[in-house]
Amino acid sequence: MDFDLPEDLQMLQQAAREFAENELAPRAAEADKEESWVGEQVRLCAEMGFLGMAVPEQYGGSELGTLGSSLVLMELNKGCASTGTTVSVHNSLTCESIVRFGNDEQKQRYLPKLATGEMLGAYCLSEAGSGSDAGSLVCRATPDGDDWILDGTKLWISHGNQADLAVIFARSDADAGTRGITAFLVDTSSEGYKPGKKERKMGLRGSPTVELQLDNLRVPAANVLGEVNDGFKIAMALLDGGRIGIASQAIGIADACLAASVKYAGEREQFGKPLAAFGAIQEKIADMATYIEGARLLTLRAATLKDGGKPYGREASMAKLQASRGANYCAKEAVQIHGGAGYTRDFPVERYFRDARITEIYEGTTEIQTLVIARTYLR
Ligand SMILES: Cc1cc2nc3c(=O)[nH]c(=O)nc-3n(C[C@H](O)[C@H](O)[C@H](O)COP(=O)(O)OP(=O)(O)OC[C@H]3O[C@@H](n4cnc5c(N)ncnc54)[C@H](O)[C@@H]3O)c2cc1C
């Protein structure tokens, strides 16, 4: 078995690495401090083709596959996790929703614009009463002639106030549980699409997370994604893929923690020696690197299975579980290695620590990943 990446993927990885170092990392602290939208960074990602990673070339995308996208996301998130989140949601939850479940007309209409970044995509599943238990959502979809009317409130929508196209899940049959949910493609310029309160968050502060009011929102039947009442299956299928994106994000954050720790441990001296000379510090560096490499292998394996058309749900959950726990371990130890300096905003590890936290929460919490994995063994 050959674990080396082919040359084209190595070149892609290198290009993404240089881009993240030159364009994202220098802007990340400011976006975090000001809680300002990473719009310019997302525009630059679009120029690199990173908004079309999931879109086939025939629609103007860069069609990098899940493996290529994962490698890019690791690098982007090493530079700026807020940008990484935006790029991940846009590709793996919006573009993929249309690539996998859209009809020809929807593909023609949306994919070329999503691929270039002319349109930015959001994903609207969560509500106040339905997070982990997404199937209990209550936002209503009511048929009205050739249209549907959406009503209700979505919560936690990443860049819901910046997106041009939103995939919205709503209840089309009140009595059918998870078989009564439909997915809709919604142009956010539609009357009735109303972004509201922006959350004040611990991390990912350059990625606005907003409440979304669906107020008598009229959607043409042509914008139903997949079949009516099939939305829950679509939502779950997309999250399986999205988890590879979040695993990649967690690895990027963990990589940044390791790099900062190695640098600091080499520079800072105590007891007449660099910190790197102490066994306790070496052990932390070794554990961080081992966590990261294990998570990377799991993530690239899940991506390879998905690209090969094989089942990958369990592997995607394992990748997310391992990578997100690893990122939180690495962030904790990175702050520890920096001592008091790590507790200040003068060093990026303080931000990495806050950003890492989300990777265990969204697109399925750590606890939900364990349920998904255990179920495949205990059935
Ligand atoms: C920054 C951010 C961005 C987000 N972006 C989006 C987005 O773009 N689109 C979107 O739709 N959603 C988004 N979300 C929502 C996110 O997916 C949910 O927060 C997540 O699914 C958890 O749901 P919850 O917050 O309601 O927590 P709950 O479901 O209330 O969970 C609370 C705790 O209970 C645990 N728990 C729940 N059920 C079980 C169980 N059966 N067994 C064991 N433990 C359990 C959980 O693991 C967790 O620890 C975002 C959230 C955040 C914070």
The ligand as an SDF file (V2000), in Angstrom:
LIG
                    3D

 53 58  0  0  0  0  0  0  0  0999 V2000
  -20.5090   28.0270   15.0830 C   0  0  0  0  0  0  0  0  0  0  0  0
  -21.6300   27.1130   14.6680 C   0  0  0  0  0  0  0  0  0  0  0  0
  -21.9430   27.0080   13.3270 C   0  0  0  0  0  0  0  0  0  0  0  0
  -23.0090   26.1810   12.9240 C   0  0  0  0  0  0  0  0  0  0  0  0
  -23.3570   26.1530   11.5990 N   0  0  0  0  0  0  0  0  0  0  0  0
  -24.4840   25.4820   11.2430 C   0  0  0  0  0  0  0  0  0  0  0  0
  -24.9830   25.5800    9.9020 C   0  0  0  0  0  0  0  0  0  0  0  0
  -24.3950   26.2340    9.0360 O   0  0  0  0  0  0  0  0  0  0  0  0
  -26.1520   24.9450    9.5950 N   0  0  0  0  0  0  0  0  0  0  0  0
  -26.8470   24.2180   10.5250 C   0  0  0  0  0  0  0  0  0  0  0  0
  -27.8930   23.6660   10.1750 O   0  0  0  0  0  0  0  0  0  0  0  0
  -26.3890   24.0970   11.8000 N   0  0  0  0  0  0  0  0  0  0  0  0
  -25.2360   24.7140   12.1780 C   0  0  0  0  0  0  0  0  0  0  0  0
  -24.7750   24.6390   13.4810 N   0  0  0  0  0  0  0  0  0  0  0  0
  -25.5430   23.8440   14.4670 C   0  0  0  0  0  0  0  0  0  0  0  0
  -24.8020   22.6090   14.9450 C   0  0  0  0  0  0  0  0  0  0  0  0
  -24.7920   21.6450   13.9530 O   0  0  0  0  0  0  0  0  0  0  0  0
  -25.4760   22.1550   16.2550 C   0  0  0  0  0  0  0  0  0  0  0  0
  -25.1080   23.0810   17.2580 O   0  0  0  0  0  0  0  0  0  0  0  0
  -25.0800   20.7470   16.6490 C   0  0  0  0  0  0  0  0  0  0  0  0
  -25.6460   19.8060   15.7660 O   0  0  0  0  0  0  0  0  0  0  0  0
  -25.5240   20.4000   18.0880 C   0  0  0  0  0  0  0  0  0  0  0  0
  -26.8490   20.6990   18.2930 O   0  0  0  0  0  0  0  0  0  0  0  0
  -27.2800   21.5530   19.5890 P   0  0  0  0  0  0  0  0  0  0  0  0
  -26.4160   22.7530   19.6290 O   0  0  0  0  0  0  0  0  0  0  0  0
  -28.7540   21.7560   19.5280 O   0  0  0  0  0  0  0  0  0  0  0  0
  -26.8950   20.6550   20.8170 O   0  0  0  0  0  0  0  0  0  0  0  0
  -27.8140   19.4240   21.5050 P   0  0  0  0  0  0  0  0  0  0  0  0
  -28.2890   18.5850   20.3920 O   0  0  0  0  0  0  0  0  0  0  0  0
  -28.8060   20.1090   22.3640 O   0  0  0  0  0  0  0  0  0  0  0  0
  -26.7230   18.7190   22.3230 O   0  0  0  0  0  0  0  0  0  0  0  0
  -26.2530   19.1590   23.6060 C   0  0  0  0  0  0  0  0  0  0  0  0
  -25.3310   18.0900   24.1810 C   0  0  0  0  0  0  0  0  0  0  0  0
  -26.0760   16.8570   24.3600 O   0  0  0  0  0  0  0  0  0  0  0  0
  -25.4350   15.8220   23.6520 C   0  0  0  0  0  0  0  0  0  0  0  0
  -26.4280   14.8820   23.1340 N   0  0  0  0  0  0  0  0  0  0  0  0
  -27.5310   15.1450   22.3890 C   0  0  0  0  0  0  0  0  0  0  0  0
  -28.1730   14.0200   22.0620 N   0  0  0  0  0  0  0  0  0  0  0  0
  -27.4440   13.0060   22.5920 C   0  0  0  0  0  0  0  0  0  0  0  0
  -27.5720   11.5970   22.5990 C   0  0  0  0  0  0  0  0  0  0  0  0
  -28.5660   10.9600   21.9600 N   0  0  0  0  0  0  0  0  0  0  0  0
  -26.6380   10.8650   23.2560 N   0  0  0  0  0  0  0  0  0  0  0  0
  -25.6090   11.4700   23.9000 C   0  0  0  0  0  0  0  0  0  0  0  0
  -25.4330   12.7990   23.9200 N   0  0  0  0  0  0  0  0  0  0  0  0
  -26.3450   13.5630   23.2760 C   0  0  0  0  0  0  0  0  0  0  0  0
  -24.6600   16.5050   22.5430 C   0  0  0  0  0  0  0  0  0  0  0  0
  -23.6210   15.7060   22.0530 O   0  0  0  0  0  0  0  0  0  0  0  0
  -24.1760   17.7560   23.2410 C   0  0  0  0  0  0  0  0  0  0  0  0
  -23.0280   17.4550   23.9900 O   0  0  0  0  0  0  0  0  0  0  0  0
  -23.7210   25.4300   13.8920 C   0  0  0  0  0  0  0  0  0  0  0  0
  -23.3800   25.5440   15.2460 C   0  0  0  0  0  0  0  0  0  0  0  0
  -22.3590   26.3770   15.6360 C   0  0  0  0  0  0  0  0  0  0  0  0
  -22.0640   26.5060   17.1150 C   0  0  0  0  0  0  0  0  0  0  0  0
  1  2  1  0
  2  3  1  0
  2 52  2  0
  3  4  2  0
  4  5  1  0
  4 50  1  0
  5  6  2  0
  6  7  1  0
  6 13  1  0
  7  8  2  0
  7  9  1  0
  9 10  1  0
 10 11  2  0
 10 12  1  0
 12 13  2  0
 13 14  1  0
 14 15  1  0
 14 50  1  0
 15 16  1  0
 16 17  1  0
 16 18  1  0
 18 19  1  0
 18 20  1  0
 20 21  1  0
 20 22  1  0
 22 23  1  0
 23 24  1  0
 24 25  2  0
 24 26  1  0
 24 27  1  0
 27 28  1  0
 28 29  2  0
 28 30  1  0
 28 31  1  0
 31 32  1  0
 32 33  1  0
 33 34  1  0
 33 48  1  0
 34 35  1  0
 35 36  1  0
 35 46  1  0
 36 37  1  0
 36 45  1  0
 37 38  2  0
 38 39  1  0
 39 40  1  0
 39 45  2  0
 40 41  1  0
 40 42  2  0
 42 43  1  0
 43 44  2  0
 44 45  1  0
 46 47  1  0
 46 48  1  0
 48 49  1  0
 50 51  2  0
 51 52  1  0
 52 53  1  0
M  END
$$$$
